[in-house]
């Protein structure tokens, strides 16, 4: 293919992505408006007043910007076609303040959220939003708890369960320092193939419905690293797709062999 043809193809692809983004804008804005109307504003104001200075930006008090985060989670839900699918059973790992789980509920899905439960702001927002949450810690090479059901979709949004000690409720400087250490010396501090194989096989065998899928969006070190080349190859060899900090499995069948 010559240079002109490549350039034309690139422009067509860019225009197609732009049009998809524009077509999705109005439905997302409608969902944002409806979701924000459904939340107890007066109760949220009290939570905001108590926690606005508890962990300054970029700490966890950033999640008090509810419109911003609801908007992001709606975009994430739409990217998974959750706004136009039949009702699904969803497991949301590392739910934090619960915004993604709440968006999924608003879109008609049944959601079970999980997190370590040690952040007071997250706890209050989870309660405000009426999210069903199971408090648990995901540990390497240990099975997940029995949730009493299987799920059509397993998600994680900005999760850090794959980082050793990543579940700690650190202030922003402590978290920055740990990520800096992780950047310098990742060995032993971030999951490798054995830990991921165990985790994904456990999901496939015990928690995912037939035909279920997995989408994980994960936190990174300070240089934006999430997966080694070895891990990327492992995911792809099992039918996964990897895009920067995201890994997606349309099927978990490869982990049932």
VEXVEX-533190 format. One record per residue (C-alpha): residue number from 1; residue in three letters; chain; z, x, y. Coordinates in nm, 3 decimals, padded with zeros to 5 digits. Each point is the difference from the previous one (the first is absolute). Layout:
<rs>
{NUM, "ALA", "A", {Z, X, Y}}
...
</rs>
This chain:
<rs>
{1, "UNK", "A", {00.000, 00.000, 00.000}}
{2, "UNK", "A", {-00.097, 00.148, 00.338}}
{3, "UNK", "A", {00.229, 00.046, 00.298}}
{4, "UNK", "A", {-00.132, -00.307, 00.185}}
{5, "UNK", "A", {00.050, -00.223, -00.302}}
{6, "UNK", "A", {00.354, 00.131, -00.048}}
{7, "UNK", "A", {00.076, -00.066, 00.367}}
{8, "UNK", "A", {-00.137, -00.354, -00.022}}
{9, "UNK", "A", {00.201, -00.071, -00.314}}
{10, "UNK", "A", {00.315, 00.128, 00.168}}
{11, "UNK", "A", {-00.059, -00.220, 00.303}}
{12, "UNK", "A", {-00.063, -00.306, -00.219}}
{13, "UNK", "A", {00.322, 00.068, -00.190}}
{14, "UNK", "A", {00.192, 00.039, 00.325}}
{15, "UNK", "A", {-00.146, -00.325, 00.138}}
{16, "UNK", "A", {00.084, -00.183, -00.323}}
{17, "UNK", "A", {00.362, 00.117, 00.016}}
{18, "UNK", "A", {00.017, -00.099, 00.368}}
{19, "UNK", "A", {-00.132, -00.350, -00.074}}
{20, "UNK", "A", {00.248, -00.047, -00.285}}
{21, "UNK", "A", {00.280, 00.104, 00.233}}
{22, "UNK", "A", {-00.113, -00.244, 00.271}}
{23, "UNK", "A", {-00.043, -00.288, -00.244}}
{24, "UNK", "A", {00.353, 00.056, -00.129}}
{25, "UNK", "A", {00.157, 00.023, 00.346}}
{26, "UNK", "A", {00.037, -00.371, 00.080}}
{27, "UNK", "A", {00.148, -00.102, -00.338}}
{28, "UNK", "A", {00.252, 00.282, 00.031}}
{29, "UNK", "A", {00.097, -00.106, 00.351}}
{30, "UNK", "A", {00.046, -00.358, -00.120}}
{31, "UNK", "A", {00.229, 00.120, -00.279}}
{32, "UNK", "A", {00.200, 00.217, 00.242}}
{33, "UNK", "A", {00.060, -00.295, 00.232}}
{34, "UNK", "A", {00.103, -00.234, -00.282}}
{35, "UNK", "A", {00.231, 00.252, -00.163}}
{36, "UNK", "A", {00.179, 00.091, 00.322}}
{37, "UNK", "A", {00.052, -00.372, 00.073}}
{38, "UNK", "A", {00.172, -00.037, -00.338}}
{39, "UNK", "A", {00.273, 00.257, 00.076}}
{40, "UNK", "A", {00.335, -00.089, 00.157}}
{41, "UNK", "A", {-00.048, 00.164, 00.340}}
{42, "UNK", "A", {00.357, -00.037, 00.122}}
{43, "UNK", "A", {00.142, 00.155, -00.312}}
{44, "UNK", "A", {-00.251, 00.284, 00.021}}
{45, "UNK", "A", {00.103, 00.066, 00.363}}
{46, "UNK", "A", {00.359, 00.050, -00.115}}
{47, "UNK", "A", {-00.112, 00.246, -00.267}}
{48, "UNK", "A", {-00.214, 00.180, 00.258}}
{49, "UNK", "A", {00.294, 00.030, 00.237}}
{50, "UNK", "A", {00.224, 00.149, -00.270}}
{51, "UNK", "A", {-00.248, 00.253, -00.136}}
{52, "UNK", "A", {-00.232, 00.096, 00.286}}
{53, "UNK", "A", {00.178, 00.333, 00.056}}
{54, "UNK", "A", {00.118, 00.061, -00.355}}
{55, "UNK", "A", {-00.281, 00.231, -00.104}}
{56, "UNK", "A", {-00.233, 00.080, 00.291}}
{57, "UNK", "A", {-00.373, 00.037, -00.050}}
{58, "UNK", "A", {-00.139, 00.125, -00.234}}
{59, "UNK", "A", {00.301, -00.117, -00.196}}
{60, "UNK", "A", {00.040, -00.334, -00.171}}
{61, "UNK", "A", {00.071, -00.189, 00.323}}
{62, "UNK", "A", {-00.379, 00.008, 00.051}}
{63, "UNK", "A", {-00.013, -00.297, -00.237}}
{64, "UNK", "A", {00.151, -00.216, 00.273}}
{65, "UNK", "A", {-00.350, -00.017, 00.146}}
{66, "UNK", "A", {-00.064, -00.299, -00.220}}
{67, "UNK", "A", {-00.344, -00.098, 00.130}}
{68, "UNK", "A", {-00.135, 00.352, -00.055}}
{69, "UNK", "A", {00.123, 00.020, -00.359}}
{70, "UNK", "A", {-00.091, -00.355, -00.094}}
{71, "UNK", "A", {-00.350, 00.076, 00.132}}
{72, "UNK", "A", {-00.024, 00.311, -00.216}}
{73, "UNK", "A", {00.122, -00.179, -00.310}}
{74, "UNK", "A", {-00.244, -00.287, 00.051}}
{75, "UNK", "A", {-00.282, 00.252, 00.020}}
{76, "UNK", "A", {00.124, 00.160, -00.322}}
{77, "UNK", "A", {00.021, -00.340, -00.171}}
{78, "UNK", "A", {-00.350, -00.095, 00.113}}
{79, "UNK", "A", {-00.135, 00.332, -00.130}}
{80, "UNK", "A", {00.127, -00.108, -00.344}}
{81, "UNK", "A", {-00.161, -00.345, 00.047}}
{82, "UNK", "A", {00.340, -00.167, -00.018}}
{83, "UNK", "A", {-00.101, -00.246, 00.272}}
{84, "UNK", "A", {-00.266, -00.154, -00.224}}
{85, "UNK", "A", {00.129, 00.043, -00.355}}
{86, "UNK", "A", {00.178, -00.245, -00.224}}
{87, "UNK", "A", {00.381, 00.027, 00.004}}
{88, "UNK", "A", {00.113, 00.327, -00.157}}
{89, "UNK", "A", {00.328, 00.141, -00.124}}
{90, "UNK", "A", {00.053, 00.319, 00.201}}
{91, "UNK", "A", {00.248, 00.284, -00.044}}
{92, "UNK", "A", {00.046, 00.188, 00.330}}
{93, "UNK", "A", {00.164, 00.339, -00.056}}
{94, "UNK", "A", {00.193, 00.159, 00.285}}
{95, "UNK", "A", {-00.013, -00.314, 00.211}}
{96, "UNK", "A", {00.196, 00.142, 00.296}}
{97, "UNK", "A", {00.045, -00.274, 00.262}}
{98, "UNK", "A", {-00.198, -00.245, -00.212}}
{99, "UNK", "A", {-00.295, -00.066, 00.229}}
{100, "UNK", "A", {-00.269, 00.045, -00.266}}
{101, "UNK", "A", {00.188, -00.220, -00.246}}
{102, "UNK", "A", {00.039, -00.267, 00.269}}
{103, "UNK", "A", {-00.372, 00.011, 00.083}}
{104, "UNK", "A", {-00.083, -00.042, -00.368}}
{105, "UNK", "A", {00.235, -00.298, -00.025}}
{106, "UNK", "A", {-00.163, -00.155, 00.307}}
{107, "UNK", "A", {-00.338, 00.037, -00.173}}
{108, "UNK", "A", {00.129, -00.201, -00.295}}
{109, "UNK", "A", {00.107, 00.270, -00.244}}
{110, "UNK", "A", {00.322, 00.043, -00.197}}
{111, "UNK", "A", {00.161, 00.334, 00.088}}
{112, "UNK", "A", {00.280, 00.209, -00.144}}
{113, "UNK", "A", {00.097, 00.288, 00.229}}
{114, "UNK", "A", {00.191, 00.312, -00.103}}
{115, "UNK", "A", {00.176, 00.270, 00.199}}
{116, "UNK", "A", {00.310, 00.216, -00.010}}
{117, "UNK", "A", {00.193, -00.232, 00.235}}
{118, "UNK", "A", {00.172, 00.268, 00.208}}
{119, "UNK", "A", {-00.151, -00.075, 00.342}}
{120, "UNK", "A", {00.196, -00.254, 00.208}}
{121, "UNK", "A", {-00.299, -00.104, 00.215}}
{122, "UNK", "A", {-00.221, -00.056, -00.302}}
{123, "UNK", "A", {00.276, -00.201, -00.164}}
{124, "UNK", "A", {00.031, -00.232, 00.299}}
{125, "UNK", "A", {-00.376, -00.047, 00.036}}
{126, "UNK", "A", {-00.035, -00.071, -00.373}}
{127, "UNK", "A", {00.266, -00.269, 00.038}}
{128, "UNK", "A", {-00.163, -00.139, 00.317}}
{129, "UNK", "A", {-00.337, -00.028, -00.174}}
{130, "UNK", "A", {00.145, -00.150, -00.318}}
{131, "UNK", "A", {-00.151, 00.265, -00.226}}
{132, "UNK", "A", {00.103, 00.017, -00.366}}
{133, "UNK", "A", {00.097, 00.364, -00.041}}
{134, "UNK", "A", {00.129, 00.197, -00.297}}
{135, "UNK", "A", {00.203, 00.305, 00.097}}
{136, "UNK", "A", {-00.096, 00.293, -00.221}}
{137, "UNK", "A", {-00.099, 00.366, 00.019}}
{138, "UNK", "A", {-00.318, 00.123, -00.167}}
{139, "UNK", "A", {00.072, 00.328, -00.174}}
{140, "UNK", "A", {-00.246, 00.238, -00.166}}
{141, "UNK", "A", {-00.048, -00.048, -00.375}}
{142, "UNK", "A", {00.222, -00.310, -00.004}}
{143, "UNK", "A", {-00.131, -00.352, -00.067}}
{144, "UNK", "A", {00.007, -00.268, 00.267}}
{145, "UNK", "A", {00.252, -00.282, -00.040}}
{146, "UNK", "A", {-00.092, -00.322, -00.176}}
{147, "UNK", "A", {-00.115, -00.237, 00.275}}
{148, "UNK", "A", {-00.020, -00.298, -00.234}}
{149, "UNK", "A", {-00.374, -00.051, 00.053}}
{150, "UNK", "A", {-00.331, 00.180, 00.012}}
{151, "UNK", "A", {-00.202, 00.050, 00.315}}
{152, "UNK", "A", {-00.364, -00.044, 00.097}}
{153, "UNK", "A", {00.031, 00.265, 00.269}}
{154, "UNK", "A", {00.238, 00.289, 00.061}}
{155, "UNK", "A", {00.003, 00.141, 00.352}}
{156, "UNK", "A", {00.181, 00.260, 00.206}}
{157, "UNK", "A", {-00.031, 00.041, 00.375}}
{158, "UNK", "A", {00.101, 00.340, 00.145}}
{159, "UNK", "A", {00.215, 00.059, -00.306}}
{160, "UNK", "A", {00.171, 00.329, -00.074}}
{161, "UNK", "A", {00.134, -00.050, -00.354}}
{162, "UNK", "A", {-00.231, 00.284, -00.113}}
{163, "UNK", "A", {00.191, 00.244, 00.225}}
{164, "UNK", "A", {00.325, 00.130, -00.149}}
{165, "UNK", "A", {00.290, -00.123, 00.216}}
{166, "UNK", "A", {-00.250, -00.201, 00.204}}
{167, "UNK", "A", {00.216, -00.311, -00.031}}
{168, "UNK", "A", {00.279, 00.149, 00.213}}
{169, "UNK", "A", {00.083, -00.180, 00.324}}
{170, "UNK", "A", {-00.052, 00.300, 00.226}}
{171, "UNK", "A", {-00.023, 00.002, 00.378}}
{172, "UNK", "A", {-00.340, 00.106, 00.142}}
{173, "UNK", "A", {00.088, 00.370, 00.036}}
{174, "UNK", "A", {00.139, 00.025, -00.354}}
{175, "UNK", "A", {-00.315, -00.164, -00.137}}
{176, "UNK", "A", {-00.223, 00.229, 00.208}}
{177, "UNK", "A", {00.187, 00.306, -00.126}}
{178, "UNK", "A", {-00.032, -00.110, -00.360}}
{179, "UNK", "A", {-00.373, -00.069, 00.037}}
{180, "UNK", "A", {-00.039, 00.345, 00.157}}
{181, "UNK", "A", {00.171, 00.151, -00.304}}
{182, "UNK", "A", {-00.222, -00.209, -00.225}}
{183, "UNK", "A", {-00.307, 00.131, 00.185}}
{184, "UNK", "A", {00.107, 00.359, -00.062}}
{185, "UNK", "A", {00.125, -00.040, -00.356}}
{186, "UNK", "A", {-00.138, -00.315, -00.171}}
{187, "UNK", "A", {00.069, 00.116, -00.357}}
{188, "UNK", "A", {00.285, -00.196, -00.155}}
{189, "UNK", "A", {00.029, -00.234, 00.299}}
{190, "UNK", "A", {-00.295, -00.230, -00.059}}
{191, "UNK", "A", {-00.119, -00.178, -00.314}}
{192, "UNK", "A", {-00.258, 00.170, -00.216}}
{193, "UNK", "A", {-00.213, -00.129, -00.287}}
{194, "UNK", "A", {00.289, -00.050, -00.252}}
{195, "UNK", "A", {00.200, -00.217, 00.242}}
{196, "UNK", "A", {-00.303, -00.202, 00.107}}
{197, "UNK", "A", {-00.119, -00.047, -00.359}}
{198, "UNK", "A", {00.343, -00.135, -00.101}}
{199, "UNK", "A", {00.023, -00.231, 00.303}}
{200, "UNK", "A", {-00.352, -00.146, -00.033}}
{201, "UNK", "A", {00.028, -00.043, -00.376}}
{202, "UNK", "A", {00.330, -00.183, 00.047}}
{203, "UNK", "A", {-00.169, -00.231, 00.250}}
{204, "UNK", "A", {-00.293, -00.062, -00.234}}
{205, "UNK", "A", {00.208, -00.061, -00.311}}
{206, "UNK", "A", {00.291, -00.196, 00.144}}
{207, "UNK", "A", {-00.072, -00.143, 00.344}}
{208, "UNK", "A", {-00.369, -00.067, 00.064}}
{209, "UNK", "A", {-00.174, -00.317, -00.113}}
{210, "UNK", "A", {-00.330, 00.033, -00.187}}
{211, "UNK", "A", {-00.261, 00.070, 00.266}}
{212, "UNK", "A", {00.267, 00.100, 00.253}}
{213, "UNK", "A", {-00.056, 00.273, 00.257}}
{214, "UNK", "A", {00.198, 00.260, 00.196}}
{215, "UNK", "A", {-00.033, 00.116, 00.359}}
{216, "UNK", "A", {00.236, 00.270, 00.129}}
{217, "UNK", "A", {00.012, 00.133, 00.356}}
{218, "UNK", "A", {00.232, 00.300, 00.009}}
{219, "UNK", "A", {00.177, 00.219, 00.254}}
{220, "UNK", "A", {-00.116, 00.358, 00.040}}
{221, "UNK", "A", {00.133, 00.341, 00.092}}
{222, "UNK", "A", {-00.050, 00.127, 00.356}}
{223, "UNK", "A", {-00.352, 00.120, -00.078}}
{224, "UNK", "A", {-00.105, -00.338, -00.134}}
{225, "UNK", "A", {00.005, 00.103, -00.366}}
{226, "UNK", "A", {00.079, -00.253, -00.269}}
{227, "UNK", "A", {-00.188, 00.094, -00.315}}
{228, "UNK", "A", {-00.097, 00.334, -00.147}}
{229, "UNK", "A", {-00.351, 00.049, -00.134}}
{230, "UNK", "A", {00.145, -00.029, -00.351}}
{231, "UNK", "A", {00.152, -00.338, 00.084}}
{232, "UNK", "A", {-00.320, -00.130, 00.157}}
{233, "UNK", "A", {-00.188, 00.094, -00.316}}
{234, "UNK", "A", {00.268, -00.169, -00.213}}
{235, "UNK", "A", {-00.024, -00.325, 00.198}}
{236, "UNK", "A", {-00.380, -00.002, -00.008}}
{237, "UNK", "A", {-00.011, 00.075, -00.371}}
{238, "UNK", "A", {00.205, -00.318, -00.050}}
{239, "UNK", "A", {-00.224, -00.220, 00.212}}
{240, "UNK", "A", {00.179, 00.046, 00.332}}
{241, "UNK", "A", {-00.150, 00.056, 00.343}}
{242, "UNK", "A", {00.168, 00.230, 00.251}}
{243, "UNK", "A", {-00.041, -00.013, 00.376}}
{244, "UNK", "A", {00.231, 00.236, 00.189}}
{245, "UNK", "A", {00.346, -00.153, -00.049}}
{246, "UNK", "A", {-00.119, -00.301, -00.202}}
{247, "UNK", "A", {-00.051, -00.034, -00.373}}
{248, "UNK", "A", {-00.148, -00.319, -00.146}}
{249, "UNK", "A", {-00.045, -00.120, -00.357}}
{250, "UNK", "A", {-00.212, -00.311, -00.049}}
{251, "UNK", "A", {00.111, 00.009, -00.363}}
{252, "UNK", "A", {00.286, 00.165, -00.186}}
{253, "UNK", "A", {-00.172, -00.014, -00.338}}
{254, "UNK", "A", {-00.038, 00.379, -00.018}}
{255, "UNK", "A", {00.379, 00.036, -00.016}}
{256, "UNK", "A", {00.025, -00.225, -00.307}}
{257, "UNK", "A", {-00.193, 00.233, -00.231}}
</rs>
